[in-house]
Amino acid sequence: MRLKTLRLAAIWSPFLFLTFLGCDDSEPVESTPPLRPLTYTEHPDITPEAAAVRERRLLRRLNAGAASGWGTLEVDANSRLSNRTPEQLGKNLTNALLKQDARLWDQVFVSPVDYANLVHVDLDSAKTFVDEIQGSSAAVWSAFLPPLESEMVEGGLPVVFEFDRLELGSGRGLDGKTAEGEEIQQYWNTTLVWRFQPQPDVEVLFTIPKIVKTSGKSGETWSLASKITMGNTLKMLLEAGLHLKPELLRNDEYPYPLKVGNFWRYRREYQTAEGSPQATESLLEVLAVDLHGPLRVVTLRRSLNDENLTKQELKWVLTPRRIYECGRQCRRELPALQKLLPLFSKQRPFLKFPIEASHGVEGPADIDTPAGHFSNLITLEMGEGGAYACPTEDEPERICTVDPPRHTFSPGRGTIERRVMEAGTRRWVKETLVDYRLVP
């Protein structure tokens, strides 16, 4: 009897196990997001950014044939950088970024051993702290990754930017209290200042919440003890591609052919009938192109064949990576780049380059127009949609939505088709290219 019971138990146990699994009503365990740095799986108690720092350091050392420990920061004391003054720290930080020197970048941050001795924590905690502040500064490091060789200024980024000064913040003792002279062990809210050499009056800034002075094997040194962040002027300058070679602004290189004498004529079709006057055609002409340092300013005229023969003068500011519409305030500030960049940070660029299919929205890949057949087109949203009050007698609180304006663009030829809201109205109009001229 006992033998029979054991046999039955052996037969039914897998099914009982599956039954219990099926009855489990507990919440499913959320899986770890994919594509974490490899070292994150080895040290899940650190942030992914810190893990990425360790992995990058390990790979660099493996490529160099080094036989060091997993993700260790320490190097030979005789070869470790020593910043004897805060200014020297600022210069080495500048060189690390502009020359993309990964080893130097590691060493402008405080050493884990020195940090552990300074604040009396264990070495593992110090390593985690250092890797996390370096990881949180990754956006600054990545911003200076070398562009394509064909786009780079001869001599690289060191001929575009140069160290100007390090403006020290509030001097503090180790306890965080205000200090002076030899008692200063750290500075809070320090600013690193660079000059933009194509226009030396333009300053670009970095904010460093904390730098500290430590004493270790390499002697007394100043190091970063917090993340570093870029100022808005520098972000805009890099996004606009003003650090790239100016030859990218030449007409034969630029994606939008804006040369004096070029024009585009469009047929206009209104989607709403109300309002007058209405134009059936528009003409966009390039009237002038002026160089202002690293900028190209294009003057255009848009003409309508309405009963008023409306004409509007436009100005666009061109950079290697952006086209910005230049309104009244922009025109007053030309060509002061230091004042223009903050203005551009508050507006959406008219176009961003390079234009790629992944940047577009759903739209036609090919179009037949009276001006010809165009292929390899990209449709872009040129602004933002919104909503406005459009009450009727039956619906006094009616709200109408506005889709974003769209342009269908052909690199090297310009806008082939666009759908926009006519300025000063609620009328949507579709413009289709019927004729154009591109001066050789």
matplotlib code that plots the C-alpha trace (Angstrom):
import matplotlib.pyplot as plt

x = [0.0, 2.8, 4.6, 1.4, 1.0, 4.6, 4.1, 0.9, 2.7, 5.5, 3.0, 0.9, 3.7, 4.5, 0.9, 0.4, 3.5, 2.0, -1.4, 0.2, 2.1, -1.2, -2.9, -0.3, -2.0, 1.0, 2.1, 4.6, 8.2, 9.2, 12.2, 15.3, 15.3, 17.5, 20.8, 22.2, 25.9, 27.5, 29.0, 25.5, 24.7, 27.9, 27.2, 23.4, 23.7, 25.3, 23.5, 23.6, 25.6, 28.3, 28.3, 28.9, 31.9, 33.4, 32.8, 34.3, 37.3, 37.7, 37.4, 40.0, 42.5, 41.8, 42.5, 45.7, 46.7, 46.5, 46.1, 44.2, 41.2, 37.6, 36.6, 39.3, 40.1, 43.6, 46.7, 50.3, 50.9, 53.8, 51.5, 48.4, 47.6, 48.2, 46.4, 48.4, 46.0, 42.3, 43.3, 45.4, 42.3, 40.4, 43.0, 43.2, 39.4, 39.4, 42.1, 40.2, 37.1, 38.5, 41.0, 38.6, 41.4, 39.5, 42.4, 42.7, 38.9, 39.1, 41.8, 40.2, 37.7, 38.7, 40.5, 38.5, 41.4, 41.8, 38.0, 37.8, 40.5, 39.0, 35.5, 36.3, 34.2, 35.2, 36.9, 34.0, 31.6, 34.2, 34.5, 30.7, 30.5, 33.3, 31.8, 28.3, 29.4, 31.5, 28.5, 26.2, 28.7, 28.5, 26.4, 29.2, 31.8, 29.5, 28.9, 32.5, 32.8, 34.6, 32.3, 32.8, 36.3, 34.9, 33.0, 35.8, 37.8, 41.4, 43.2, 40.0, 38.1, 41.2, 41.3, 37.6, 37.5, 40.1, 40.4, 39.9, 39.5, 38.2, 35.9, 36.1, 33.0, 32.6, 35.7, 34.8, 36.4, 36.0, 33.0, 31.3, 31.7, 33.0, 36.8, 39.7, 43.3, 45.0, 41.8, 40.0, 39.5, 36.8, 35.0, 31.3, 29.7, 32.7, 32.4, 34.7, 34.8, 35.9, 36.2, 34.7, 37.7, 35.8, 34.1, 36.2, 33.6, 31.4, 31.9, 30.7, 30.3, 30.4, 29.0, 30.9, 29.1, 32.1, 35.9, 38.0, 41.6, 43.1, 46.5, 47.5, 50.4, 50.6, 50.7, 48.2, 45.7, 42.4, 39.7, 36.0, 33.8, 30.5, 28.9, 29.7, 27.0, 27.1, 25.5, 22.7, 25.0, 27.3, 24.5, 23.0, 26.4, 27.0, 23.5, 23.8, 27.0, 29.0, 32.0, 32.1, 34.1, 32.5, 32.7, 29.6, 27.7, 28.7, 25.8, 27.1, 27.4, 24.2, 21.0, 18.8, 20.0, 19.8, 21.7, 20.8, 18.5, 16.9, 13.1, 10.3, 6.7, 3.8, 0.1, -2.1, -5.2, -7.3, -8.9, -11.3, -13.3, -13.9, -12.0, -10.6, -8.4, -7.2, -4.1, -3.8, 0.0, 3.0, 6.6, 9.7, 12.8, 16.4, 17.4, 20.6, 23.1, 25.4, 28.1, 28.4, 31.3, 30.2, 26.6, 25.0, 22.0, 19.7, 17.1, 14.1, 10.8, 7.5, 5.0, 1.3, -1.0, -3.9, -5.7, -3.3, -0.2, 1.1, 4.9, 6.8, 10.5, 11.9, 15.3, 16.8, 19.9, 21.9, 24.3, 25.8, 23.1, 20.1, 18.0, 16.3, 13.7, 15.0, 12.3, 12.5, 14.6, 16.9, 17.5, 18.3, 20.9, 22.7, 25.5, 26.1, 26.2, 26.4, 22.9, 21.5, 22.1, 19.8, 17.1, 17.4, 17.2, 13.6, 12.4, 12.0, 14.4, 12.9, 15.0, 17.5, 20.3, 21.2, 17.7, 17.1, 14.0, 14.0, 13.4, 10.3, 6.6, 4.4, 4.2, 4.8, 8.1, 7.4, 5.4, 4.4, 4.0, 3.8, 7.5, 8.4, 8.7, 10.4, 11.6, 13.3, 11.2, 11.0, 8.0, 8.7, 6.6, 7.6, 6.3, 3.6, -0.1, -2.6, -6.2, -8.3, -11.9, -14.2, -17.7, -20.9, -24.5, -25.1, -21.8, -20.7, -17.8, -16.5, -12.7, -10.9, -7.6, -4.7, -2.3, 1.4, 2.5, 4.1, 6.8, 7.7, 11.4, 13.8, 17.5, 19.3, 16.0, 14.0, 10.4, 8.3, 4.9, 3.8, 0.6, 0.5, -1.9, -1.9, -0.5, -3.1, -5.9, -7.3, -7.2, -5.1, -3.5, -1.6, 1.2, 2.5, 5.6, 4.8, 8.2, 11.6, 15.1, 18.4, 21.3, 24.4]
y = [0.0, 2.4, 1.6, 2.4, 5.7, 6.7, 5.8, 8.0, 10.8, 10.6, 10.6, 13.5, 15.8, 17.5, 18.3, 19.6, 21.8, 23.3, 23.7, 25.8, 27.8, 28.6, 29.6, 32.1, 35.5, 37.5, 40.5, 39.6, 40.6, 43.5, 42.5, 44.6, 47.0, 45.7, 47.2, 48.0, 48.3, 44.9, 45.9, 46.8, 43.1, 42.6, 45.6, 46.2, 48.5, 51.3, 53.5, 52.5, 55.7, 54.7, 51.2, 52.6, 54.6, 51.4, 49.5, 52.2, 52.4, 48.6, 48.4, 51.2, 49.3, 46.0, 47.7, 49.0, 45.6, 46.6, 43.9, 45.9, 45.0, 45.2, 48.8, 50.1, 53.8, 53.8, 54.2, 54.3, 57.2, 58.5, 58.8, 60.1, 63.7, 66.4, 69.7, 71.9, 74.8, 75.2, 76.9, 73.9, 71.7, 74.0, 73.7, 69.9, 69.6, 71.7, 69.5, 66.3, 67.5, 69.2, 66.4, 63.6, 62.3, 59.6, 59.0, 62.7, 62.9, 60.1, 61.9, 65.4, 63.7, 63.0, 59.8, 57.2, 56.7, 60.4, 60.9, 58.0, 59.5, 63.0, 62.2, 58.9, 56.4, 52.9, 52.6, 50.8, 53.6, 56.2, 54.3, 54.3, 58.0, 58.9, 56.8, 58.2, 61.8, 61.0, 59.1, 62.0, 64.2, 61.9, 64.4, 66.9, 64.4, 63.2, 66.7, 67.0, 63.6, 64.3, 65.1, 63.5, 64.2, 66.0, 68.4, 69.1, 72.3, 71.8, 71.4, 70.1, 71.5, 73.0, 75.7, 76.5, 76.8, 77.9, 78.0, 81.5, 81.3, 79.5, 81.7, 80.2, 80.0, 80.2, 78.9, 76.4, 74.2, 70.5, 71.0, 73.1, 76.4, 79.5, 79.6, 81.7, 81.2, 78.0, 76.8, 76.4, 72.7, 73.1, 75.6, 75.6, 76.8, 77.3, 78.4, 77.3, 79.9, 79.2, 81.6, 80.8, 81.6, 82.4, 85.2, 85.8, 88.0, 84.9, 83.2, 79.7, 78.4, 75.2, 75.0, 72.9, 72.7, 71.4, 71.0, 69.7, 69.7, 66.4, 65.0, 61.6, 59.7, 62.3, 65.2, 68.0, 68.2, 69.9, 67.7, 67.6, 66.3, 66.8, 66.5, 69.2, 70.9, 73.0, 76.5, 77.2, 79.3, 76.4, 73.9, 76.2, 76.7, 73.0, 72.2, 74.8, 73.3, 76.5, 74.5, 72.8, 74.1, 77.2, 75.6, 73.7, 77.0, 77.2, 76.9, 73.8, 72.1, 73.3, 71.1, 74.1, 75.9, 79.6, 81.5, 84.9, 84.5, 81.2, 81.2, 78.8, 79.4, 77.6, 76.9, 77.7, 75.7, 76.8, 74.2, 76.8, 79.2, 82.1, 85.3, 87.4, 88.3, 84.9, 84.2, 81.4, 81.6, 82.5, 83.2, 82.9, 84.6, 84.8, 88.5, 88.7, 86.6, 88.2, 86.6, 87.6, 85.7, 82.0, 82.9, 83.3, 85.7, 85.2, 87.8, 86.5, 87.9, 86.1, 87.6, 86.7, 87.3, 88.5, 91.7, 93.6, 92.0, 91.3, 91.2, 90.2, 90.4, 87.5, 86.9, 83.5, 82.9, 79.9, 77.7, 74.3, 72.5, 74.9, 77.5, 80.0, 82.6, 86.0, 88.3, 92.0, 91.4, 89.0, 91.7, 94.3, 92.0, 90.9, 90.0, 89.7, 85.9, 86.3, 87.8, 85.8, 82.3, 83.0, 84.2, 81.0, 78.9, 80.1, 79.3, 76.2, 76.0, 76.3, 73.4, 71.0, 69.3, 66.7, 65.9, 62.1, 60.0, 59.0, 62.7, 63.0, 62.0, 60.0, 61.6, 60.9, 59.5, 60.7, 63.5, 64.5, 68.3, 70.8, 71.4, 67.8, 64.4, 64.5, 61.4, 60.6, 63.2, 63.8, 65.3, 67.4, 69.0, 72.7, 73.9, 72.8, 72.3, 73.7, 74.6, 77.7, 78.8, 78.5, 79.0, 78.5, 79.3, 75.7, 75.1, 78.3, 76.6, 74.8, 74.2, 73.6, 71.8, 72.9, 70.3, 71.2, 72.8, 70.3, 70.7, 68.1, 68.7, 67.6, 68.0, 70.2, 71.5, 72.9, 72.7, 70.8, 71.0, 72.5, 72.9, 75.9, 78.3, 81.6, 84.4, 86.3, 83.9, 80.5, 79.4, 76.4, 76.5, 73.9, 75.0, 72.8, 73.7, 74.6, 76.2, 76.9, 78.1, 77.2, 79.3, 77.2]
z = [0.0, 0.9, -2.3, -4.3, -2.5, -3.3, -7.0, -7.1, -5.5, -8.0, -10.9, -9.6, -8.2, -11.5, -12.1, -8.5, -9.0, -12.2, -10.5, -7.7, -10.3, -12.2, -9.0, -8.0, -8.0, -6.9, -9.0, -11.8, -11.1, -13.2, -15.4, -15.5, -18.5, -21.3, -22.5, -19.0, -18.9, -18.4, -15.0, -13.8, -13.5, -11.4, -9.2, -9.2, -6.1, -8.3, -10.8, -14.5, -15.2, -12.7, -14.1, -17.6, -16.2, -14.9, -18.1, -20.2, -18.0, -18.1, -21.9, -22.2, -20.0, -21.8, -25.1, -23.7, -22.5, -18.8, -16.2, -13.5, -11.4, -12.5, -12.9, -10.6, -10.7, -9.2, -11.3, -10.4, -8.0, -10.1, -13.2, -11.6, -12.4, -9.7, -9.9, -7.6, -8.1, -9.0, -12.2, -13.2, -12.6, -14.9, -17.6, -17.3, -17.4, -20.6, -22.2, -21.2, -23.0, -26.1, -26.7, -25.6, -23.3, -21.3, -18.9, -18.2, -17.7, -15.1, -13.2, -12.9, -10.6, -7.0, -6.4, -4.4, -2.0, -1.4, -1.1, 1.4, 3.5, 3.3, 4.5, 6.3, 4.4, 3.2, -0.1, -1.9, -0.9, -2.2, -5.5, -5.9, -5.1, -7.7, -10.4, -9.9, -10.1, -13.2, -14.7, -14.0, -16.0, -19.1, -21.1, -20.9, -22.0, -24.9, -26.1, -27.3, -29.0, -32.3, -35.3, -38.7, -39.9, -43.0, -40.7, -38.2, -38.2, -39.0, -35.6, -33.9, -31.0, -29.3, -32.0, -31.5, -27.7, -25.2, -21.5, -20.1, -16.4, -13.4, -11.2, -7.8, -5.7, -1.9, 0.0, 2.6, 5.2, 5.4, 7.7, 5.1, 7.0, 5.3, 5.3, 4.1, 3.1, 4.1, 5.8, 2.5, 1.6, -1.0, -3.2, -3.8, -7.1, -9.2, -12.8, -15.7, -18.5, -22.1, -25.0, -28.4, -30.6, -33.8, -31.8, -28.7, -27.1, -26.7, -23.3, -22.6, -19.1, -17.0, -13.5, -10.9, -7.6, -5.6, -6.0, -3.1, -2.1, -1.0, -0.1, -1.3, -2.9, -5.7, -3.2, -2.7, -5.5, -6.5, -8.0, -9.0, -6.2, -8.0, -11.5, -14.0, -16.2, -19.3, -19.6, -22.1, -24.4, -24.9, -25.5, -28.2, -29.8, -30.1, -31.2, -33.9, -35.1, -34.7, -33.6, -37.0, -40.0, -41.7, -45.1, -44.3, -44.8, -48.5, -50.9, -52.6, -49.1, -47.5, -47.5, -48.3, -51.5, -50.4, -53.0, -54.3, -57.3, -56.2, -56.0, -55.4, -56.7, -55.0, -55.9, -52.8, -51.9, -48.9, -46.7, -45.3, -47.4, -45.0, -45.1, -47.8, -49.7, -50.7, -52.8, -55.3, -55.6, -53.5, -54.5, -52.2, -53.4, -52.0, -52.1, -50.2, -48.2, -45.6, -43.6, -39.9, -38.4, -38.1, -39.2, -42.6, -42.7, -45.6, -46.6, -48.5, -49.9, -49.8, -52.3, -52.7, -55.7, -53.5, -54.3, -52.1, -53.7, -50.2, -49.8, -46.7, -46.0, -44.1, -42.5, -41.7, -39.7, -40.9, -39.0, -40.0, -38.1, -37.8, -39.6, -37.3, -38.3, -37.4, -36.0, -34.8, -31.7, -33.6, -36.2, -33.6, -32.0, -35.3, -35.5, -31.7, -31.2, -27.4, -27.5, -30.3, -28.8, -25.7, -28.2, -30.3, -27.1, -26.7, -30.2, -32.3, -35.3, -38.7, -39.8, -38.2, -40.0, -41.0, -42.1, -41.8, -42.4, -38.7, -37.9, -40.0, -39.6, -41.9, -45.3, -49.0, -50.2, -53.7, -55.1, -58.7, -58.9, -61.8, -61.1, -61.7, -59.9, -56.5, -54.6, -51.3, -49.5, -45.8, -44.1, -41.0, -38.4, -38.4, -35.1, -32.6, -32.8, -30.3, -29.6, -29.8, -29.0, -32.0, -30.6, -32.6, -31.8, -30.9, -29.2, -27.4, -25.7, -28.8, -29.0, -32.3, -32.5, -34.7, -36.2, -36.4, -39.7, -42.0, -44.7, -47.2, -47.9, -50.5, -49.5, -52.0, -53.5, -50.6, -49.6, -52.2, -50.3, -47.1, -45.0, -42.8, -41.0, -42.8, -40.5, -38.6, -39.6, -38.7, -42.4, -43.3, -46.7, -48.7, -50.9, -53.7, -55.8, -59.4, -60.5, -59.1, -60.0, -58.4, -59.5, -60.2]

ax = plt.figure().add_subplot(projection="3d")
ax.plot(x, y, z, "-o")
ax.set_aspect("equal")
plt.show()
